[in-house]
Amino acid sequence: MTHAAHALANEALWEKDRAHAVHPWTNFGPFEERGSLIFTRGEGCYLWDADGRRYFDAIGGMWCTNIGLGRREMADAIAEQALRLGYSNFFVDTGNDAAALLAAKLAELAPGDLNRVHFTTGGSTAVDTAIRMVAYYHHVRGHPEKTHVVSREASYHGSTYLTISVGKRYGDRIEEFRYKEDGIHHLSSPNLYRRPAGMDEDAFCDLLVAEFEDLIARVGADRIGGFIAEPIQASGGIVIPPAGYLKRMWEVCRRHDILFIADEVVTAFGRIGHWFASEAEFGIVPDMITTAKGLTSGYVPLGAVIFSDRIWATMAEGGHRWFSTGFTYSGHPVSCRAGLKNIEIMEREGLLARATDVGRYFEERLATLAELPLVGNVRGRKLMACVESVANRETKEPLPDEVGESKRISDACEAMGLMVRPMGHLNVMSPPLVITRDEVDFVVETLGQAIRQVTDELVREGVRIG
């Protein structure tokens, strides 16, 4: 194919996408005008677009391409499973070998007595199921009124009707949709950078815990059934909580008979160097863990709720009840085989230790961007990080939304062969665990160059910075 013919074919592909595909979180005006960047190949940490241009994917797909793209042994495992058993019914009393093996492996890796696994199709359906399980569990124990759920501001827990209502990430609530309001409560985000002026970390933690206690006193412990928290708020801005915060919130839950759901859709499977972050990083054993993304490194969809033997025993007591929730693709044998192969690769290649080592280097290198005039805060833990832009570093005042500096920074990065994710006033990164130190240098140097370029453009346009 000639270069001209190749370009025409790519333009036709771009137009088919623009004319027919509805993308999640579509921004209609820009999409109608510019369409999408179409990728056709991936290998390791890199993506190639339809025109053959290469990009380093510092986003890791959607927090998920942990072992990297283009793994032959993963493709072979998926293909072999599809040929041998491409699907089987997982409802009621039928199962398959891949799902049984993966469930046992997840129970082995999960903390404490979290030995029961309910497979779902992804993170949203895992969280949806966990929240329903909260009500089921309390009802069985004779507390049918304990259905309320407590979440936090700036949280993201999925995009089903229930989970988008439980989450409350900035910008997700739009007037065209309605959301479930009754029985859902939101506490403050544990964002240290945005804590009250003059307040130290310990006092901020005290304030957050007191807020939870006050909510329980106001609503009633007899009505609140569950508390859900990402150990590190991901899409809400890489929010790392104050020291001791999660442990203290977990203790509040214990005192008031409230189930603690750790939403580890992002933080599990090596993102910050552990199979699961709850106990290893924050010292808690939750009642449930929701997970997806890195479970298969994004090769095929799969999610799971991993929950305690105590919850199982309560729900199953008497043997006469039905747990009437699940999905056609629950326990899908191809997805579960991918999960097993993904874990095998991570264990064999020592990717948790690698994520810790290279992740710490990533933190150190990113910290060098903190002195740039447009940068208000650089934060993260190992291989999840963000750079927050501000108009004034002293007051932490953000730029007006219409400036769109984070998108301009990501566009500048893209032109230099780097993918970062713009969200509000943030540029977020979650690269694959196979990233090297040299690649970390490329990411940080390119991002820094893009920030400087956009800063110069904004100053020339009369935007006040500093």
C-alpha positions in Angstrom: 0.0 0.0 0.0 1.4 3.4 -0.9 1.7 6.1 1.7 -1.2 8.0 0.1 -3.4 4.9 0.1 -2.4 4.2 3.7 -3.3 7.7 4.8 -6.7 7.4 3.1 -7.4 4.1 4.8 -6.5 5.6 8.2 -8.8 8.6 7.5 -11.6 6.2 6.6 -11.0 4.4 9.9 -11.1 7.7 11.8 -14.3 8.7 10.1 -16.0 5.4 10.8 -15.2 5.9 14.5 -16.4 9.5 14.5 -19.6 8.7 12.7 -20.6 5.6 14.7 -18.8 5.0 17.9 -20.0 6.6 21.2 -17.1 6.8 23.6 -17.4 6.8 27.4 -17.4 10.4 28.7 -17.9 11.8 25.1 -17.3 15.6 24.9 -19.6 16.2 22.0 -18.2 19.4 20.5 -14.5 18.5 20.4 -15.4 14.9 19.3 -17.5 16.1 16.4 -14.7 18.4 15.4 -11.6 16.3 15.9 -12.8 12.7 16.4 -10.5 10.2 18.2 -6.9 9.2 18.2 -7.1 5.7 16.8 -4.6 3.1 18.1 -3.9 -0.1 16.1 -1.0 -1.7 18.0 0.6 -2.0 21.4 3.8 -3.5 22.8 5.1 -3.2 26.3 4.5 0.4 27.4 4.0 1.7 23.8 1.1 2.4 21.5 1.1 3.0 17.8 -1.7 5.0 16.1 -3.2 4.3 12.7 -0.6 6.5 11.0 2.3 4.5 12.6 3.3 7.1 15.2 4.6 5.7 18.5 3.6 6.9 22.0 4.7 6.0 25.4 1.5 5.2 27.4 2.1 6.7 30.8 -1.6 6.2 31.5 -1.3 2.5 31.4 -4.5 2.2 29.2 -7.0 3.0 32.0 -4.8 2.2 35.1 -4.7 -1.4 33.8 -2.0 -2.5 31.4 0.2 -3.7 34.3 2.2 -6.4 32.6 2.4 -4.4 29.3 0.9 -5.0 25.9 1.6 -7.6 23.3 2.4 -10.5 25.6 2.6 -13.6 23.4 2.1 -16.0 26.3 -1.0 -14.1 27.4 -2.4 -14.2 23.9 -1.7 -17.9 23.7 -3.4 -18.6 27.0 -6.5 -16.7 26.0 -6.6 -18.5 22.6 -6.1 -21.9 24.1 -8.8 -21.3 26.6 -11.2 -20.0 23.9 -10.6 -23.2 21.9 -10.9 -25.5 24.8 -13.8 -23.9 26.7 -14.8 -20.5 25.3 -17.8 -20.1 27.6 -19.8 -22.0 30.2 -22.7 -21.0 32.4 -21.5 -19.9 35.9 -25.0 -19.5 37.5 -26.2 -21.4 40.6 -24.4 -24.8 40.5 -22.3 -24.9 37.4 -18.7 -23.6 37.1 -15.5 -24.1 35.2 -11.9 -25.0 36.0 -10.4 -21.6 35.2 -12.8 -19.7 37.5 -12.3 -22.2 40.4 -8.5 -21.9 40.1 -8.5 -18.1 40.0 -11.0 -17.8 42.9 -8.6 -20.0 45.0 -5.6 -17.9 43.9 -7.3 -14.6 44.8 -8.2 -16.0 48.2 -4.6 -17.0 48.7 -3.4 -13.4 47.8 -6.1 -11.5 49.6 -5.5 -10.4 53.3 -7.1 -12.0 56.3 -10.1 -14.2 55.9 -11.2 -12.8 52.5 -11.6 -16.2 51.0 -14.8 -15.9 49.0 -14.9 -14.5 45.4 -17.8 -13.3 43.3 -16.7 -12.7 39.7 -18.1 -9.7 37.8 -17.5 -8.0 34.4 -15.4 -5.1 35.7 -14.9 -2.6 38.5 -18.3 -0.9 38.2 -20.2 -4.2 38.5 -17.9 -5.3 41.3 -18.7 -2.2 43.4 -22.4 -2.5 42.5 -22.4 -6.1 43.8 -20.5 -5.2 47.0 -23.0 -2.4 47.9 -25.9 -4.8 47.3 -24.1 -7.4 49.5 -23.9 -4.9 52.3 -27.7 -4.7 52.5 -28.1 -8.4 52.0 -25.7 -9.2 54.9 -27.3 -6.8 57.4 -30.8 -8.0 56.4 -29.9 -11.6 57.1 -28.7 -10.5 60.6 -32.0 -8.9 61.4 -31.1 -5.3 60.5 -33.0 -4.6 57.2 -32.7 -0.9 57.8 -28.9 -0.9 57.6 -28.8 0.0 53.9 -27.1 3.4 53.8 -23.7 3.7 52.3 -21.0 6.3 53.1 -18.5 7.4 50.5 -16.3 10.4 50.0 -16.1 13.5 47.8 -13.8 13.2 44.8 -14.3 9.4 44.8 -14.9 7.3 41.7 -16.5 3.9 42.1 -17.9 3.1 38.7 -20.5 4.2 36.1 -23.6 2.1 36.7 -26.5 4.1 38.1 -25.7 3.0 41.6 -22.0 3.3 41.5 -21.9 6.7 39.8 -24.2 7.9 42.6 -22.0 6.4 45.3 -18.9 8.0 43.8 -18.6 11.8 43.6 -15.7 12.8 41.4 -15.6 16.4 40.4 -17.3 16.9 37.0 -19.1 13.5 36.9 -22.4 14.8 38.1 -24.2 16.5 35.2 -27.6 18.0 35.0 -28.8 15.7 32.1 -28.7 12.7 34.4 -30.4 11.9 37.7 -28.6 10.1 40.5 -29.6 8.1 43.5 -29.6 10.4 46.5 -31.4 8.6 49.3 -29.3 6.3 51.5 -25.9 7.6 50.1 -23.7 10.0 52.1 -20.4 11.7 51.2 -17.7 12.7 53.5 -14.8 15.1 52.7 -12.0 13.9 50.5 -8.8 13.2 52.6 -6.8 15.5 50.3 -3.8 16.8 52.2 -3.0 19.4 49.6 -6.4 20.9 50.0 -6.7 20.7 53.8 -7.7 23.9 55.7 -5.0 26.5 55.8 -2.7 26.2 58.8 -3.8 22.7 59.7 -1.2 20.0 60.1 -1.6 16.4 58.9 -2.6 15.0 62.3 -5.3 17.6 62.9 -6.6 17.1 59.4 -6.9 13.4 60.1 -8.7 14.1 63.4 -11.2 16.4 61.5 -12.0 13.7 58.9 -12.5 11.0 61.5 -14.7 13.3 63.6 -16.8 14.1 60.5 -17.5 10.4 60.1 -18.5 10.0 63.7 -20.8 13.0 63.4 -22.4 11.6 60.3 -23.0 8.3 62.1 -24.5 10.1 65.1 -26.8 12.1 62.8 -28.0 9.3 60.5 -27.8 6.5 63.0 -25.5 3.5 63.1 -28.7 1.4 62.9 -29.1 2.7 59.3 -25.6 2.8 57.9 -24.5 -0.5 56.5 -21.2 0.2 54.7 -18.3 2.5 54.1 -16.5 2.4 50.8 -13.1 3.9 50.1 -10.3 3.7 47.6 -7.1 3.3 49.6 -5.7 6.0 47.3 -8.4 8.0 45.5 -7.4 7.5 41.8 -9.5 9.4 39.3 -10.4 11.9 42.0 -6.8 13.2 41.9 -4.3 10.6 43.3 -5.4 11.5 46.8 -3.1 9.8 49.4 -4.8 10.1 52.8 -3.2 11.4 56.0 -1.1 8.9 58.0 -3.4 6.6 60.1 -6.6 7.8 58.3 -7.8 4.5 56.8 -6.9 2.6 60.0 -9.0 5.0 62.1 -11.9 5.0 59.7 -11.8 1.1 59.7 -11.9 1.2 63.5 -14.9 3.5 63.4 -16.6 1.0 61.2 -15.8 -1.8 63.6 -17.3 0.0 66.5 -20.6 0.8 64.7 -21.0 -2.6 62.8 -20.4 -1.0 59.4 -18.8 -3.1 56.7 -15.6 -1.6 55.2 -15.3 -2.0 51.4 -11.9 -1.3 50.0 -12.2 -0.3 46.3 -9.0 -1.6 45.0 -9.9 -1.6 41.3 -6.8 0.6 40.7 -4.5 0.0 43.7 -4.5 -3.8 43.5 -2.2 -6.0 41.4 1.0 -4.1 41.7 0.1 -0.5 41.1 1.8 0.5 44.3 3.9 -2.6 44.8 1.4 -5.0 46.4 -1.2 -7.6 45.4 -3.6 -5.6 47.5 -2.8 -2.2 49.2 -5.3 -2.4 52.1 -3.2 -4.4 54.5 0.2 -4.2 53.0 0.3 -0.4 52.6 -2.3 0.8 55.1 -2.6 -1.9 57.8 -6.3 -2.8 57.5 -8.2 -5.9 56.6 -11.4 -4.8 55.0 -14.6 -6.8 54.9 -14.6 -6.7 51.1 -12.2 -5.8 48.3 -13.4 -4.9 44.9 -11.0 -5.3 42.0 -10.7 -5.4 38.2 -8.3 -3.6 35.8 -4.8 -5.1 36.8 -6.5 -8.4 37.5 -6.1 -9.3 33.8 -3.8 -6.3 32.9 -6.7 -5.2 30.6 -6.4 -8.0 28.2 -10.0 -9.1 28.7 -12.7 -7.7 31.0 -13.0 -9.2 34.5 -13.8 -7.9 38.0 -14.3 -9.5 41.4 -15.7 -8.9 44.9 -13.4 -10.7 47.4 -15.1 -10.9 50.8 -14.8 -12.5 54.2 -15.7 -16.0 55.3 -17.8 -14.2 58.0 -20.0 -12.5 55.4 -20.4 -15.8 53.5 -21.3 -17.7 56.6 -23.9 -15.1 57.6 -25.5 -15.0 54.1 -25.5 -18.8 53.8 -26.8 -19.5 57.3 -29.7 -21.9 57.1 -29.1 -22.8 53.5 -32.4 -21.5 52.2 -31.6 -18.1 50.7 -30.7 -17.1 47.2 -28.0 -14.5 46.4 -29.9 -13.3 43.3 -27.2 -11.2 41.5 -24.7 -11.9 38.9 -23.9 -11.5 35.2 -23.9 -13.6 32.0 -20.2 -13.2 31.9 -19.5 -13.9 35.6 -16.7 -16.4 36.0 -16.0 -16.3 32.2 -13.4 -19.0 31.6 -11.4 -17.0 29.1 -11.3 -14.0 31.4 -10.4 -16.2 34.4 -7.6 -17.9 32.4 -6.2 -14.5 31.6 -6.3 -13.6 35.3 -4.3 -16.7 36.2 -1.8 -16.1 33.4 -1.5 -12.4 34.5 -0.7 -13.4 38.1 1.7 -16.1 36.9 3.7 -13.5 34.9 3.7 -11.0 37.7 5.0 -13.6 40.1 7.6 -15.0 37.8 9.0 -11.6 36.8 8.9 -10.1 40.3 6.8 -7.2 39.1 5.7 -6.2 42.6 9.3 -5.6 43.6 10.0 -3.9 40.3 7.0 -1.6 40.8 8.3 -0.7 44.2 11.8 0.0 43.0 11.0 1.9 39.8 8.0 3.5 41.4 10.1 5.1 44.0 12.4 6.4 41.3 9.3 7.7 39.5 8.3 9.6 42.7 11.8 11.1 43.0 12.0 12.2 39.4 8.5 13.7 39.3 9.3 15.7 42.4 11.8 17.7 40.3 8.8 19.3 38.5 7.5 20.9 41.7 9.5 24.1 41.2 7.8 24.9 37.9 5.6 28.1 38.2 2.5 26.3 36.9 2.9 23.3 39.3 1.1 23.5 42.6 1.6 19.9 43.8 3.3 16.7 42.7 2.0 13.7 44.5 1.6 10.0 44.1 2.7 6.6 45.4 5.0 4.5 43.2 3.3 3.9 39.9 0.3 6.2 40.3 1.0 9.9 40.3 -0.2 13.3 39.2 0.9 16.9 38.7 -1.6 19.5 39.8 -1.6 22.9 38.0 -2.4 26.2 39.8 -2.6 29.8 39.0 -0.9 30.8 42.3 1.4 28.4 44.2 1.0 30.3 47.5 -2.8 30.5 47.6 -3.3 27.2 45.6 -5.8 29.0 43.5 -6.6 27.0 40.3 -6.7 28.5 36.9 -10.2 29.1 35.4 -11.7 25.9 33.9 -11.9 27.5 30.5 -8.1 27.8 30.3 -7.9 24.0 30.0 -4.2 23.9 30.9 -4.1 20.1 31.7 -5.5 19.2 28.2 -3.1 21.6 26.6 -0.2 19.9 28.5 -1.4 16.5 27.5 -1.7 17.6 23.9 1.8 19.0 24.0 3.0 15.7 25.5 1.2 13.8 22.8 3.0 15.7 20.1 6.2 14.6 21.7 5.2 10.9 21.8 3.9 10.7 25.4 0.4 9.9 26.7 -0.7 11.5 30.0 -4.2 11.8 31.2 -5.8 15.3 31.7 -8.4 15.5 34.4 -9.6 18.9 35.6 -6.4 20.7 36.7 -4.4 17.4 36.9 -2.2 15.4 34.6 -2.4 11.8 35.8 0.0 8.9 35.2 -0.2 5.2 35.9 2.3 3.5 33.6 2.7 -0.3 33.2 4.7 -2.1 35.9 7.3 -3.0 33.3 8.4 0.6 32.9 12.2 1.1 33.1 14.2 3.9 34.8 15.2 5.2 31.4 11.5 5.4 30.4 10.7 7.2 33.7 13.3 9.8 32.7 11.6 10.2 29.3 8.2 10.6 30.9 9.4 13.2 33.4 11.5 15.2 31.0 8.8 15.3 28.3 6.1 16.2 30.8 8.4 19.0 32.2 9.0 20.3 28.7 5.3 20.3 27.9 4.5 22.2 31.2 7.1 24.8 30.3 5.7 25.2 26.8 2.1 25.6 28.0 3.2 28.0 30.7 4.9 30.2 28.1 1.8 30.1 25.9 -0.5 31.1 28.8 1.8 34.0 29.8 1.8 35.3 26.2 -2.0 35.0 26.2 -2.2 37.2 29.3 -3.1 34.5 31.8 -1.7 35.4 35.2 0.4 32.7 36.8 2.1 33.2 40.2 
